[in-house]
Amino acid sequence: MEAQQTGGSSSYDDEERPLQVWDLDIEGNESFSNIIIRDQIATEAFTFWDKMKFWKRGGHNLSEITIQKDVIRIRNYYNRRGFPHVQVDYRIEDGNKSWKKHVIFTVNEKAPIRISEVNYDFTGDDRHRKIVTDSRDFARVRRQSEFREGERYETIKEPEVVGSYEQLLKNKGFAYAEVAVSAEVDTIRLAADLTIHCSLGPMTYFDTISVAGDSTVSAGYIIRESGLKKGQQYSINALQEAQREIFNHHLFRFATINIPEQPRDSTLDLDMQIRENSLRTVQTLAGFGTDEYLRGQVSWIHRNAFGYGHQFTSTAKASFIEQTLNFDYLIPYVYNTRSSVVISPFVQHLLEDNYELSRLGLTNSFIYRYSQNMTGSVSYQFTRNSELSQQLDENLPDTTQNYNLSSIQLSGYYNQSLDRRGQEGWAIQPYIEISGFLGSSTFEFQKFSLDVRRYTPLTETTTLATRLQGGKLFATREDSLPNNIRYYLGGTSSIRGWGRYQLGPKRVVTDTLKNDSGEIVSDSTAFSRYIPAGGRTFFAFNLELRQDIDALINGFGLTAFLDGGQVWRKDPDFEHRPLQFSVGGGVRYNSPIGPVRLDVGYKVNPSDADLNRFRGRDFGNAWDRIGIHISVGQAF
């Protein structure tokens, strides 16, 4: 150990202040990052946020005994990871204040032990051994194993390697398989010869499945919902999937599947414990936002309708934009546990800036969950619609358009982050709608859209969230398409420099000039406002940097974003209607009901309509360049 004293004058307060670890560094480490090594030691330095708290700089006292123990911790960490001759030392340097100390750990890793050979020793039937060794799963486990020829021999990885091979064998039907690893290590040659011992035991199959727990459905129903069958070959994946299927079922709150003590032969009995949810519940939700102002929802749920394990839900929700009453009847099992059908009649009223829509309809959906993070659905929807469209002259009555829509809708959803901790990875959502099915639709059109999102953690507290969206609408009667079918952009979860649906083509609303008696005094008109017209093609993107500041203020976060996009009446036309952008930032608070957020967006390149300019006159103000959004939940 080398202690360097740089000298310098200090105040009385500095001399009385305890020595503290102001900075901490690790030098010489090549195989492991500073972050990883810092996690192994007890000595901590002030973080960036700690240093910002000039009013509170306690803690992180310097302890040379702790530092010496950290040297041992780092050495042991390296030893268990294949570095038998690693050397670790430290030094302490002065900062610009006498109480500020800079601790530096120095690491000389030296050469590690490498695996020179891996052999396999199987105990059991030769035919069963061949089933394992000839499988693609065995080749994959070998290829991905931490114990491979040429890799560093890390004893710390042995439980992981044993677990991966045991899981492989148990997924091949060997419920009682056991795996062990033996090693011959030459510390002079820095080489290790490994043998992986695999005891297969008998090939096993499910036999009796017993069900315990209070239930309003039969044991046979529960076993069917698990997907397990008598005579099915045993596998860990099958048991985990069965437990997940029951747990995800709306009727059940708790489910476990255990293997009781029994003779180790080719048959395997299972014990299943279940607990049901309350059969009937009422749920209420409430929220707020600058788009819908206040919104509320009340749902009544019956989880075992008619005693068949079907779920019936009636939901009423209302906001200043939408009021809906819908009924959902869910049949959770069609031909296997991953398939379900939902029948949904509904009544809806929408009140947008440019139209008012009342509709009555029925949606029948077939849903198939391919995997835990991938789902697809096919739906047929029929609606009767009555749409009132805002006229260009406020003195003219709104026009009413009555029409029927009959469409097939296909959608998919993939979310990579379901297999991860926190929000990370890809989320992809395609959508296709084909209207005119069976000739029962007033309008024939096809809609295609795609929503792709990516969440990239940059640090433990910083995430880059990106989203791309695009859509195209093809129609045989394009000029008469109802407003509700068209694409729109702008709003709380869209391009945030604009209000709801306000980005893109607009129509001007005028008001005829009248005298005090209500008589028209002139053929001229006065500007009133712009309303969105929508379009048949759109493209949008969002880039958002999310920074947690829990270390400074618990539960709070900051964001900075760049949004952009455009809606075109027909085909993309960048010359006459280029992409428009907004930049801004926001504040997040992780409340018990979700992230409460305030976003402020600034229009970078607004159009005259965006700024309320009409025929060379400016009817707007400075606030027309700014979009302010308050809501609950992430923007995307």
C-alpha positions as CSV (number, residue, x, y, z in Angstrom):
1,M,0.0,0.0,0.0
2,E,1.1,3.5,-0.9
3,A,-0.4,6.5,0.7
4,Q,0.3,9.8,-1.0
5,Q,-0.1,13.1,0.9
6,T,-0.2,16.1,-1.4
7,G,-0.3,18.7,1.3
8,G,-2.0,22.2,1.1
9,S,-3.6,24.4,3.6
10,S,-7.1,23.6,5.0
11,S,-9.5,25.4,7.3
12,Y,-10.3,24.4,10.8
13,D,-13.5,22.8,9.7
14,D,-11.7,20.7,7.1
15,E,-9.3,19.5,9.8
16,E,-12.1,18.5,12.1
17,R,-14.1,16.8,9.3
18,P,-13.8,13.0,9.1
19,L,-11.9,11.6,6.1
20,Q,-14.3,10.6,3.3
21,V,-14.0,8.6,0.0
22,W,-14.7,11.4,-2.5
23,D,-13.6,9.3,-5.6
24,L,-12.9,5.6,-6.2
25,D,-11.2,4.1,-9.2
26,I,-10.0,0.6,-10.3
27,E,-7.0,0.3,-12.6
28,G,-5.5,-2.6,-14.5
29,N,-8.8,-4.6,-14.7
30,E,-9.4,-5.9,-18.3
31,S,-11.8,-8.9,-17.9
32,F,-14.3,-7.2,-15.6
33,S,-15.6,-3.6,-15.7
34,N,-15.3,-1.1,-12.9
35,I,-19.1,-1.4,-12.2
36,I,-18.8,-5.1,-11.6
37,I,-15.8,-4.8,-9.3
38,R,-17.5,-2.0,-7.4
39,D,-20.4,-4.3,-6.6
40,Q,-18.0,-6.7,-4.9
41,I,-16.5,-4.3,-2.4
42,A,-17.7,-2.4,0.6
43,T,-15.9,0.9,0.0
44,E,-18.2,3.4,-1.7
45,A,-17.5,6.9,-3.0
46,F,-19.7,9.9,-3.5
47,T,-21.9,9.6,-6.6
48,F,-22.6,12.6,-8.9
49,W,-25.9,13.2,-7.1
50,D,-24.3,12.9,-3.7
51,K,-21.8,15.6,-4.7
52,M,-24.7,17.8,-5.8
53,K,-26.1,17.7,-2.2
54,F,-23.7,20.3,-0.8
55,W,-26.0,20.7,2.2
56,K,-25.7,17.0,3.1
57,R,-22.4,15.3,2.5
58,G,-22.2,12.7,5.2
59,G,-21.3,9.1,5.0
60,H,-18.7,7.3,2.9
61,N,-16.1,7.6,5.7
62,L,-12.6,6.3,4.8
63,S,-11.7,3.0,6.5
64,E,-8.4,1.5,5.6
65,I,-9.4,-1.8,7.3
66,T,-12.4,-2.0,5.0
67,I,-10.2,-1.2,2.0
68,Q,-7.8,-4.0,2.9
69,K,-10.8,-6.4,3.2
70,D,-11.9,-5.2,-0.2
71,V,-8.5,-6.2,-1.6
72,I,-9.2,-9.7,-0.4
73,R,-12.7,-9.6,-1.9
74,I,-11.5,-8.5,-5.3
75,R,-8.8,-11.2,-5.2
76,N,-11.3,-13.9,-4.3
77,Y,-13.6,-12.7,-7.0
78,Y,-10.9,-13.2,-9.6
79,N,-9.8,-16.5,-8.1
80,R,-13.3,-18.0,-8.5
81,R,-13.3,-16.8,-12.1
82,G,-10.1,-18.5,-13.2
83,F,-7.4,-16.1,-12.2
84,P,-5.3,-18.0,-9.6
85,H,-2.3,-15.7,-9.6
86,V,-4.1,-12.3,-9.6
87,Q,-2.4,-9.5,-7.6
88,V,-4.5,-6.7,-6.0
89,D,-3.2,-3.6,-4.2
90,Y,-4.4,-0.1,-3.4
91,R,-3.3,3.5,-2.7
92,I,-5.0,6.6,-1.2
93,E,-4.5,10.1,-2.7
94,D,-5.5,13.5,-1.4
95,G,-8.1,15.6,-3.2
96,N,-8.4,19.4,-3.3
97,K,-9.6,19.3,0.4
98,S,-7.8,17.5,3.1
99,W,-10.9,15.4,3.9
100,K,-11.5,14.4,0.3
101,K,-9.7,11.1,-0.4
102,H,-9.2,9.3,-3.7
103,V,-9.0,5.5,-3.4
104,I,-7.5,3.5,-6.2
105,F,-7.4,-0.2,-6.4
106,T,-4.8,-1.7,-8.8
107,V,-5.3,-5.1,-10.4
108,N,-2.7,-7.3,-12.1
109,E,-4.8,-10.1,-13.5
110,K,-2.1,-12.3,-15.0
111,A,-2.9,-15.3,-17.1
112,P,-6.1,-17.3,-16.3
113,I,-6.8,-21.1,-16.3
114,R,-8.2,-22.3,-19.6
115,I,-10.4,-25.4,-20.3
116,S,-8.4,-27.7,-22.5
117,E,-10.9,-30.7,-22.7
118,V,-14.5,-31.5,-21.9
119,N,-15.7,-35.1,-21.6
120,Y,-19.1,-36.6,-20.9
121,D,-19.8,-39.7,-18.7
122,F,-23.4,-41.0,-19.1
123,T,-25.0,-43.5,-16.7
124,G,-28.1,-45.2,-18.0
125,D,-29.5,-46.9,-21.0
126,D,-27.5,-46.5,-24.2
127,R,-30.7,-45.8,-26.2
128,H,-31.6,-43.0,-23.8
129,R,-28.1,-41.6,-24.0
130,K,-28.3,-41.5,-27.8
131,I,-31.7,-39.7,-27.5
132,V,-29.9,-37.0,-25.5
133,T,-26.6,-36.7,-27.4
134,D,-28.2,-36.7,-30.9
135,S,-30.6,-33.9,-30.0
136,R,-30.3,-30.3,-31.1
137,D,-30.9,-29.2,-27.5
138,F,-27.8,-31.0,-26.3
139,A,-25.8,-29.4,-29.1
140,R,-27.2,-26.0,-28.1
141,V,-26.4,-26.5,-24.4
142,R,-22.8,-27.6,-25.3
143,R,-22.4,-24.6,-27.5
144,Q,-23.7,-22.1,-25.0
145,S,-22.2,-23.7,-21.9
146,E,-19.7,-21.7,-19.8
147,F,-17.6,-24.9,-19.7
148,R,-16.2,-25.1,-23.3
149,E,-12.8,-25.8,-24.7
150,G,-10.7,-22.7,-24.7
151,E,-12.9,-20.8,-22.2
152,R,-11.7,-19.6,-18.9
153,Y,-12.4,-22.1,-16.1
154,E,-14.5,-20.4,-13.5
155,T,-15.5,-22.5,-10.6
156,I,-18.2,-20.0,-9.7
157,K,-20.0,-21.0,-12.9
158,E,-20.3,-24.7,-12.0
159,P,-23.9,-24.5,-10.5
160,E,-25.0,-22.7,-13.6
161,V,-23.5,-25.4,-15.9
162,V,-24.9,-28.2,-13.8
163,G,-28.3,-26.6,-13.8
164,S,-28.4,-26.2,-17.6
165,Y,-27.5,-29.8,-18.2
166,E,-30.0,-31.0,-15.6
167,Q,-32.7,-28.9,-17.2
168,L,-31.9,-30.4,-20.6
169,L,-32.2,-33.9,-19.3
170,K,-35.4,-33.3,-17.4
171,N,-36.9,-31.7,-20.5
172,K,-36.1,-34.9,-22.3
173,G,-38.2,-36.9,-19.9
174,F,-35.7,-37.9,-17.2
175,A,-37.4,-36.6,-14.1
176,Y,-34.7,-37.9,-11.7
177,A,-31.6,-37.0,-13.8
178,E,-28.5,-35.8,-11.8
179,V,-25.4,-34.0,-13.1
180,A,-22.0,-33.4,-11.5
181,V,-18.7,-31.9,-12.7
182,S,-15.2,-33.1,-11.9
183,A,-12.1,-31.2,-12.9
184,E,-8.3,-31.9,-13.1
185,V,-6.6,-28.6,-12.8
186,D,-2.9,-28.0,-13.7
187,T,-2.0,-24.6,-12.2
188,I,1.4,-24.7,-13.9
189,R,0.1,-25.3,-17.4
190,L,-2.9,-23.2,-16.5
191,A,-5.2,-25.9,-18.0
192,A,-8.3,-27.8,-16.8
193,D,-9.7,-31.1,-18.0
194,L,-13.4,-31.4,-17.2
195,T,-15.8,-34.3,-17.1
196,I,-19.5,-33.8,-16.9
197,H,-21.2,-36.8,-15.3
198,C,-24.9,-37.4,-16.3
199,S,-27.0,-39.9,-14.5
200,L,-30.2,-40.3,-16.5
201,G,-32.4,-42.5,-14.5
202,P,-35.7,-43.8,-16.0
203,M,-37.7,-42.1,-18.8
204,T,-40.8,-40.8,-17.0
205,Y,-44.4,-40.1,-18.0
206,F,-47.2,-38.3,-16.2
207,D,-49.7,-40.6,-14.6
208,T,-52.2,-39.5,-11.9
209,I,-52.9,-35.8,-11.5
210,S,-54.7,-34.9,-8.2
211,V,-56.2,-31.5,-7.6
212,A,-56.7,-29.9,-4.2
213,G,-58.3,-26.6,-3.2
214,D,-61.7,-25.1,-3.1
215,S,-63.1,-24.7,-6.6
216,T,-66.4,-24.0,-8.3
217,V,-65.3,-26.1,-11.4
218,S,-64.4,-29.7,-11.7
219,A,-60.9,-31.2,-11.3
220,G,-61.2,-32.3,-15.0
221,Y,-61.7,-28.7,-16.1
222,I,-58.6,-27.6,-14.1
223,I,-56.5,-30.3,-15.6
224,R,-57.7,-29.5,-19.1
225,E,-56.8,-25.8,-18.5
226,S,-53.3,-26.8,-17.4
227,G,-52.7,-28.6,-20.7
228,L,-51.3,-31.7,-19.0
229,K,-52.4,-35.2,-20.1
230,K,-52.0,-38.7,-18.7
231,G,-49.2,-40.5,-20.6
232,Q,-47.5,-37.3,-21.6
233,Q,-43.7,-37.4,-21.4
234,Y,-42.4,-35.5,-18.4
235,S,-40.6,-32.2,-18.9
236,I,-39.9,-29.1,-16.7
237,N,-41.1,-26.9,-19.4
238,A,-44.5,-28.7,-19.5
239,L,-44.9,-28.3,-15.7
240,Q,-43.9,-24.6,-15.9
241,E,-46.3,-23.9,-18.8
242,A,-49.1,-25.8,-17.1
243,Q,-48.7,-23.7,-13.9
244,R,-48.5,-20.5,-16.0
245,E,-51.7,-21.5,-17.9
246,I,-53.6,-22.0,-14.7
247,F,-52.2,-18.9,-13.1
248,N,-53.1,-16.8,-16.1
249,H,-56.7,-18.1,-16.2
250,H,-59.1,-15.5,-15.0
251,L,-60.8,-17.8,-12.5
252,F,-57.7,-18.8,-10.5
253,R,-55.6,-16.6,-8.2
254,F,-53.0,-19.2,-7.1
255,A,-51.6,-22.4,-8.6
256,T,-48.7,-24.8,-7.8
257,I,-47.8,-28.1,-9.2
258,N,-45.6,-30.4,-7.1
259,I,-44.1,-33.8,-7.4
260,P,-44.8,-35.8,-4.2
261,E,-42.5,-38.5,-2.8
262,Q,-42.9,-41.7,-4.9
263,P,-41.0,-44.6,-6.3
264,R,-38.5,-43.6,-8.9
265,D,-39.9,-45.4,-11.9
266,S,-41.3,-44.6,-15.3
267,T,-44.6,-43.1,-14.0
268,L,-44.9,-39.8,-12.2
269,D,-47.8,-38.6,-10.1
270,L,-48.5,-34.9,-9.7
271,D,-50.2,-32.8,-6.9
272,M,-51.9,-29.6,-8.0
273,Q,-53.0,-26.9,-5.5
274,I,-55.3,-24.1,-6.7
275,R,-57.1,-21.2,-5.2
276,E,-59.8,-19.2,-7.0
277,N,-60.4,-15.5,-7.3
278,S,-63.6,-14.0,-6.1
279,L,-66.3,-15.0,-8.5
280,R,-67.8,-11.5,-8.8
281,T,-66.0,-8.2,-8.4
282,V,-66.5,-4.6,-9.2
283,Q,-63.6,-2.5,-10.4
284,T,-63.4,1.3,-10.7
285,L,-60.8,3.3,-12.4
286,A,-60.3,7.1,-12.8
287,G,-57.8,9.2,-14.5
288,F,-57.1,12.6,-16.0
289,G,-55.3,14.1,-19.0
290,T,-55.2,17.2,-21.2
291,D,-56.9,15.3,-24.0
292,E,-59.8,13.7,-22.3
293,Y,-59.7,15.9,-19.1
294,L,-61.4,13.4,-16.7
295,R,-62.1,9.8,-17.4
296,G,-63.7,7.0,-15.4
297,Q,-64.5,3.4,-15.8
298,V,-66.7,0.9,-13.9
299,S,-66.6,-2.8,-14.6
300,W,-68.6,-5.8,-13.2
301,I,-66.9,-9.1,-13.6
302,H,-68.3,-12.6,-13.3
303,R,-65.5,-15.2,-13.6
304,N,-67.6,-18.4,-13.8
305,A,-70.6,-17.6,-15.9
306,F,-73.0,-20.5,-16.2
307,G,-70.5,-22.7,-14.3
308,Y,-68.4,-23.3,-17.4
309,G,-65.4,-21.2,-16.4
310,H,-66.3,-18.5,-18.9
311,Q,-65.9,-14.8,-17.9
312,F,-68.6,-12.2,-18.4
313,T,-67.6,-8.5,-18.1
314,S,-69.8,-5.4,-18.4
315,T,-67.9,-2.1,-18.6
316,A,-69.0,1.5,-18.7
317,K,-66.5,4.2,-19.3
318,A,-66.8,7.9,-19.9
319,S,-64.7,11.0,-20.6
320,F,-65.2,14.3,-22.3
321,I,-64.4,12.6,-25.6
322,E,-65.7,9.1,-25.4
323,Q,-68.6,7.3,-23.7
324,T,-68.8,3.5,-24.1
325,L,-70.9,0.6,-22.7
326,N,-69.6,-2.8,-23.7
327,F,-70.1,-6.4,-22.7
328,D,-67.4,-9.1,-23.1
329,Y,-68.0,-12.8,-23.0
330,L,-64.8,-14.8,-22.8
331,I,-64.5,-18.5,-23.6
332,P,-60.9,-19.3,-22.4
333,Y,-60.5,-22.7,-24.1
334,V,-61.3,-23.4,-27.8
335,Y,-59.1,-26.2,-28.9
336,N,-56.2,-25.8,-26.5
337,T,-55.1,-23.6,-23.5
338,R,-53.6,-20.9,-25.8
339,S,-56.8,-20.2,-27.8
340,S,-59.8,-18.2,-26.7
341,V,-62.8,-16.4,-28.1
342,V,-64.3,-13.1,-27.0
343,I,-67.8,-11.9,-28.0
344,S,-68.2,-8.2,-27.4
345,P,-71.3,-6.2,-28.2
346,F,-70.9,-2.4,-27.5
347,V,-72.4,1.0,-27.8
348,Q,-70.1,4.0,-28.2
349,H,-70.3,7.8,-28.5
350,L,-67.3,9.9,-29.6
351,L,-67.1,13.7,-29.6
352,E,-64.1,14.9,-31.6
353,D,-63.3,18.4,-32.9
354,N,-64.4,17.6,-36.4
355,Y,-67.1,15.0,-36.0
356,E,-69.5,13.3,-33.5
357,L,-70.0,9.6,-33.9
358,S,-72.6,7.3,-32.4
359,R,-72.3,3.6,-33.1
360,L,-73.6,0.2,-32.1
361,G,-71.7,-2.9,-32.9
362,L,-70.5,-6.4,-32.2
363,T,-66.9,-7.8,-32.3
364,N,-66.1,-11.5,-32.3
365,S,-62.4,-12.2,-31.7
366,F,-60.3,-15.4,-31.8
367,I,-57.1,-14.9,-29.8
368,Y,-54.1,-17.2,-29.9
369,R,-51.2,-16.8,-27.5
370,Y,-48.3,-18.4,-29.4
371,S,-45.9,-17.8,-26.5
372,Q,-45.6,-15.8,-23.3
373,N,-44.6,-12.7,-25.2
374,M,-46.3,-13.2,-28.6
375,T,-50.1,-13.0,-29.2
376,G,-52.2,-12.8,-32.4
377,S,-55.9,-12.3,-33.0
378,V,-58.5,-12.4,-35.8
379,S,-61.7,-10.4,-35.3
380,Y,-64.9,-9.8,-37.2
381,Q,-66.6,-6.5,-36.4
382,F,-69.9,-5.2,-37.6
383,T,-71.1,-1.7,-36.6
384,R,-74.0,0.7,-37.4
385,N,-72.7,4.3,-37.4
386,S,-74.2,7.7,-37.3
387,E,-71.7,10.5,-37.9
388,L,-72.2,14.2,-37.7
389,S,-69.5,16.2,-39.5
390,Q,-68.6,19.8,-38.7
391,Q,-69.4,22.1,-41.6
392,L,-67.1,24.7,-42.9
393,D,-69.6,27.4,-42.0
394,E,-70.7,27.4,-38.4
395,N,-74.1,28.8,-39.4
396,L,-74.9,25.7,-41.5
397,P,-76.3,22.6,-39.8
398,D,-73.9,19.6,-39.4
399,T,-74.4,16.8,-41.9
400,T,-75.3,13.4,-40.7
401,Q,-73.9,10.3,-42.4
402,N,-75.4,6.9,-41.6
403,Y,-73.3,3.9,-42.7
404,N,-72.5,0.3,-41.8
405,L,-69.0,-1.2,-41.4
406,S,-68.2,-4.9,-41.7
407,S,-64.6,-5.7,-41.4
408,I,-62.0,-8.4,-40.7
409,Q,-59.3,-7.3,-38.3
410,L,-55.9,-9.0,-37.8
411,S,-53.5,-7.9,-35.1
412,G,-50.4,-9.2,-33.4
413,Y,-48.3,-8.2,-30.5
414,Y,-44.7,-9.1,-29.5
415,N,-43.1,-7.8,-26.4
416,Q,-39.5,-8.9,-25.7
417,S,-39.5,-7.2,-22.2
418,L,-41.9,-9.8,-20.8
419,D,-38.8,-12.1,-20.4
420,R,-36.7,-9.4,-18.8
421,R,-36.6,-7.3,-15.6
422,G,-38.0,-3.9,-16.4
423,Q,-38.8,-2.4,-19.7
424,E,-36.2,-3.5,-22.2
425,G,-36.0,-4.8,-25.8
426,W,-38.5,-4.7,-28.6
427,A,-42.3,-4.4,-28.8
428,I,-43.9,-4.9,-32.2
429,Q,-47.6,-4.5,-33.1
430,P,-48.9,-5.0,-36.7
431,Y,-52.5,-4.4,-37.6
432,I,-54.6,-5.1,-40.7
433,E,-58.3,-4.3,-41.3
434,I,-60.3,-5.3,-44.4
435,S,-63.7,-3.8,-44.7
436,G,-66.5,-4.8,-47.1
437,F,-66.8,-8.4,-45.8
438,L,-69.8,-10.3,-47.3
439,G,-71.0,-7.1,-49.0
440,S,-72.6,-5.8,-45.8
441,S,-70.4,-2.7,-45.5
442,T,-71.2,0.8,-46.9
443,F,-67.5,1.4,-47.5
444,E,-64.8,-0.9,-48.8
445,F,-61.3,-0.1,-47.6
446,Q,-58.1,-1.8,-46.3
447,K,-56.0,-0.4,-43.5
448,F,-52.4,-1.5,-42.7
449,S,-50.4,-0.1,-39.8
450,L,-47.2,-1.0,-37.8
451,D,-46.0,0.1,-34.4
452,V,-42.4,-0.7,-33.5
453,R,-40.9,0.2,-30.2
454,R,-37.4,-0.2,-28.7
455,Y,-36.3,0.3,-25.1
456,T,-32.6,0.6,-24.6
457,P,-31.1,0.9,-21.1
458,L,-28.1,3.2,-21.3
459,T,-27.3,3.1,-17.6
460,E,-29.1,1.8,-14.5
461,T,-31.1,5.0,-14.4
462,T,-31.3,6.1,-18.0
463,T,-33.3,4.5,-20.8
464,L,-33.7,5.5,-24.5
465,A,-37.2,4.8,-25.7
466,T,-37.9,4.9,-29.5
467,R,-41.0,4.3,-31.5
468,L,-41.8,4.2,-35.2
469,Q,-45.3,4.2,-36.6
470,G,-46.7,4.1,-40.1
471,G,-50.0,3.3,-41.7
472,K,-51.8,3.3,-45.1
473,L,-55.5,3.3,-46.0
474,F,-56.7,2.1,-49.4
475,A,-60.3,2.9,-50.3
476,T,-62.5,2.7,-53.4
477,R,-64.5,5.8,-52.4
478,E,-61.7,7.8,-50.9
479,D,-63.3,11.3,-50.9
480,S,-66.4,10.1,-48.9
481,L,-64.6,8.2,-46.2
482,P,-66.0,8.8,-42.7
483,N,-63.9,10.9,-40.4
484,N,-63.7,8.0,-37.9
485,I,-61.8,5.8,-40.4
486,R,-59.0,8.2,-41.3
487,Y,-55.6,8.5,-39.6
488,Y,-54.7,11.4,-37.2
489,L,-51.6,12.5,-35.3
490,G,-51.0,14.7,-32.3
491,G,-51.7,14.5,-28.7
492,T,-50.5,13.2,-25.3
493,S,-49.2,9.9,-26.6
494,S,-48.3,11.1,-30.1
495,I,-46.5,14.2,-31.5
496,R,-46.5,16.2,-28.3
497,G,-46.1,19.7,-29.8
498,W,-49.6,19.4,-31.1
499,G,-53.0,18.8,-29.4
500,R,-55.1,15.8,-30.0
501,Y,-55.4,15.0,-33.8
502,Q,-54.1,18.5,-34.7
503,L,-51.1,17.6,-36.8
504,G,-51.8,17.1,-40.5
505,P,-54.4,18.4,-43.0
506,K,-57.0,20.8,-41.6
507,R,-60.2,22.4,-42.7
508,V,-61.0,26.0,-41.9
509,V,-64.3,26.8,-40.1
510,T,-65.7,30.2,-40.8
511,D,-68.7,32.2,-39.4
512,T,-70.9,34.4,-41.6
513,L,-71.1,38.0,-40.4
514,K,-74.4,39.1,-39.0
515,N,-75.9,42.2,-37.4
516,D,-77.4,42.5,-33.9
517,S,-80.7,41.2,-35.3
518,G,-79.1,38.1,-36.7
519,E,-79.4,39.1,-40.3
520,I,-76.5,38.5,-42.7
521,V,-74.9,41.9,-43.5
522,S,-72.3,40.7,-46.0
523,D,-71.2,37.9,-48.1
524,S,-67.9,37.9,-46.3
525,T,-67.0,35.4,-43.6
526,A,-65.0,35.6,-40.4
527,F,-62.4,33.0,-39.4
528,S,-63.4,30.8,-36.5
529,R,-60.8,28.0,-36.2
530,Y,-59.2,25.0,-37.9
531,I,-60.4,21.4,-37.4
532,P,-58.4,18.3,-38.4
533,A,-59.3,16.6,-41.7
534,G,-57.3,13.4,-41.3
535,G,-55.7,11.4,-44.1
536,R,-55.0,8.1,-45.6
537,T,-51.3,7.8,-44.9
538,F,-49.3,8.6,-41.8
539,F,-45.8,8.3,-40.5
540,A,-44.5,9.1,-37.0
541,F,-41.5,8.7,-34.8
542,N,-40.7,9.4,-31.1
543,L,-37.3,9.6,-29.4
544,E,-37.4,9.9,-25.6
545,L,-34.6,9.9,-23.1
546,R,-35.9,8.9,-19.7
547,Q,-33.8,9.7,-16.6
548,D,-34.6,8.5,-13.1
549,I,-33.6,10.9,-10.4
550,D,-34.5,8.7,-7.4
551,A,-31.2,9.4,-5.9
552,L,-32.1,13.1,-5.7
553,I,-35.9,13.0,-5.4
554,N,-37.6,9.7,-4.7
555,G,-40.0,8.6,-7.4
556,F,-39.3,11.4,-9.9
557,G,-37.8,11.3,-13.3
558,L,-37.0,13.6,-16.2
559,T,-37.5,13.2,-20.0
560,A,-36.3,14.9,-23.1
561,F,-37.9,14.0,-26.4
562,L,-38.0,14.6,-30.2
563,D,-41.2,13.7,-32.0
564,G,-42.0,13.9,-35.6
565,G,-44.4,12.8,-38.3
566,Q,-47.0,13.7,-40.8
567,V,-50.5,12.8,-42.1
568,W,-51.1,13.0,-45.8
569,R,-54.6,13.1,-47.4
570,K,-53.6,10.4,-49.9
571,D,-50.0,9.4,-50.6
572,P,-46.8,10.8,-49.0
573,D,-46.0,14.2,-50.4
574,F,-42.9,15.6,-48.7
575,E,-42.6,18.6,-51.0
576,H,-46.0,20.1,-50.1
577,R,-46.4,18.5,-46.7
578,P,-43.0,17.7,-45.1
579,L,-42.4,16.0,-41.8
580,Q,-43.1,18.2,-38.8
581,F,-41.2,18.1,-35.5
582,S,-41.6,18.9,-31.9
583,V,-39.0,19.0,-29.1
584,G,-39.5,19.2,-25.4
585,G,-39.2,17.7,-22.0
586,G,-41.2,16.5,-19.1
587,V,-41.4,15.4,-15.6
588,R,-42.5,11.9,-14.3
589,Y,-43.6,10.8,-10.9
590,N,-44.1,7.1,-10.2
591,S,-47.3,7.1,-8.2
592,P,-49.2,4.1,-7.0
593,I,-51.6,4.4,-10.0
594,G,-48.7,4.6,-12.6
595,P,-46.4,7.3,-13.9
596,V,-48.0,10.8,-13.6
597,R,-46.4,12.9,-16.4
598,L,-46.2,16.5,-17.5
599,D,-44.9,17.0,-21.0
600,V,-44.3,20.3,-22.8
601,G,-43.6,20.2,-26.5
602,Y,-42.5,23.0,-28.9
603,K,-43.5,23.0,-32.6
604,V,-40.2,23.3,-34.6
605,N,-41.8,23.9,-38.0
606,P,-45.5,24.6,-37.7
607,S,-47.7,25.4,-40.7
608,D,-49.9,28.5,-41.0
609,A,-52.9,26.4,-39.9
610,D,-51.0,25.2,-36.8
611,L,-50.5,28.9,-35.8
612,N,-54.1,29.9,-36.7
613,R,-53.1,32.1,-39.6
614,F,-55.8,32.5,-42.3
615,R,-55.5,34.5,-45.6
616,G,-52.4,36.3,-44.4
617,R,-53.9,37.4,-41.0
618,D,-52.6,36.0,-37.7
619,F,-55.5,34.9,-35.4
620,G,-53.2,33.0,-33.0
621,N,-50.8,33.7,-30.2
622,A,-47.5,32.5,-28.8
623,W,-49.2,29.5,-27.1
624,D,-50.0,28.0,-30.5
625,R,-46.4,26.8,-30.8
626,I,-46.6,24.9,-27.5
627,G,-48.4,21.7,-26.5
628,I,-48.9,21.0,-22.8
629,H,-49.9,17.4,-21.8
630,I,-50.7,16.0,-18.4
631,S,-51.6,12.3,-18.1
632,V,-51.1,9.0,-16.3
633,G,-48.9,6.4,-17.9
634,Q,-45.9,6.5,-20.2
635,A,-46.2,8.2,-23.6
636,F,-45.4,4.8,-25.2
